Amino acid sequence: MHIPDGYLAPAVSLALALPTVPVWAVATQKVKKVLNNRTVPLLAIFSAFSFTIMMFNVPVPGGTTAHAVGGTLVAVVLGPWAACIAVSTALIIQALFFGDGGVLAIFANCLNMAIILPFVGYGTYRLLAAGSPVLSTRRAVAAGIGAYVGITVAAFTVGVELGIEPIFFSQNGHALYSPYGLSEAIPAMVAAHAFGASIVEGLITGLGVAYLQRRHPEYLTSLKGIFAPDAAAEGTPVQRPLWQLVAAAVAAAVVALAAIGLIEGGGNPNRMFGADLSQVDWPSVATMLVVTALIGAILIPATYLLLPRNVKRIATTFVTIAVIAPLGLIAPGIAYGEGGTENVKAAFGYVPSGLQSLSGIFSAPFGGYNVPLPFFSDANAPLWHAAIGYEIAGIIGILAVGGVTYTVARLLRRSAGHAPTAAEAGS
């Protein structure tokens, strides 16, 4: 869903700052009023969470890939204004350090994923969960449906933004920027998410809320008068074991995705989601899985054992996701509209001049979530080299996003007139 540089005209990219910047300003004021010793680290944790799950690509219809965002989950716990700040921070760091989304397209990407997605997702959740106890199963289901709707609407918006480019910016019959018209861009974006990434987004959000209901209900109840006002009674969570809910939800999602993939591939397992799985180097994938498992077997327990008690669980969770994130490299294909000018030329027979001139204006230091060293980024290196680079870049990103969000939140708190505590002053 990240729009790269060159697919939007500079005028459109700047115009999208008009709705985005005012929302940032309002969100800053809203969040500033309620930052405290508890909400500051929560904001940082959820921002890092959003960054982490955006690294994990899944195959979707059309032979391309997409990813979840986590914006609705942040909104359910902290409210949509806080979600705007958390996801925007993650997106900006992705663009500047990892080349995920263009630097000129920051306003567009933040509008789509940090504003439209969490506000639509949260609004749908509140509509479906109205009147139910905060700790009821209905809340978790409503959160999952809200997340599905939120990211699908955001995908539709991206399709519109890309699709209008050929209408307004063409010369001699050739598009200057994105060559995909509305009839191509909207169906491609909506289908890729509605039958792929949106399912994953809903699953993550629903299970995330169910987990918090059972293990950390204070995040859904004691904060309700701060970030996310909710007048419903707290209620009592269903006592069904969490593992049963996780197993059932994951099984249902796997079956649904497999069915969609087979339908898209005409019943041929090698053509799942319209991709060509016969082109995957499965021996290299097997080696990557072994190397990833060995790294995880060392790094995950070490993280849990060595870090302080108050952060070890969440840090171990993030490290685990970063370690397994390279599994997304197995999925053939690339995100819709990405992949370099050569793919556009193959599809349209030409490269739009604006796309060609803008696509390389910025080079991120960890472009493609890889470490800029020959061992990791050599095009001829085995897949497991790239997997290790992906993991290292992911951990660097988690620390960067969490640290930046935490620092910004503390500065906002101080600007609001809150004196730092002794612990904050000494940190």
Secondary structure, DSSP 4 states (H G I P E B T S, - for coil): -PPPTTSS-HHHHHHTHHHHHHHHHHHHHHHHTT--TTHHHHHHHHHHHHHHHHT-EEEETTTEEEE---HHHHHHHH-HHHHHHHHHHHHHHIIIII-SS-STTHHHHHIIIIIIHHHHHHHHHHHHHTTS-TTSHHHHHHHHHHHHHHHHHHHHHHHHHHHTHHHHSEETTEESS----HHHHHHHHHHHIIIIIHHHHHHHHHHHHHHHHHH-THHHHTTTTTTS---S-------S-HHHHHHHHHHHHHHHHHHHHHHHTTT-GGGGGG--GGGS-HHHHHHHHHHHHHHHHHHHHHHHHHS-HHHHHHHHHHHHHHHHGGGGGGS-S-BTT-S-HHHHHHHHSS--HHHHHHTTS---TTTTT--SSHHHH-TTS-HHHHHHHHHHHHHHHHHHHHHHHHHHHHHHHHHTTPPPPHHHHH-
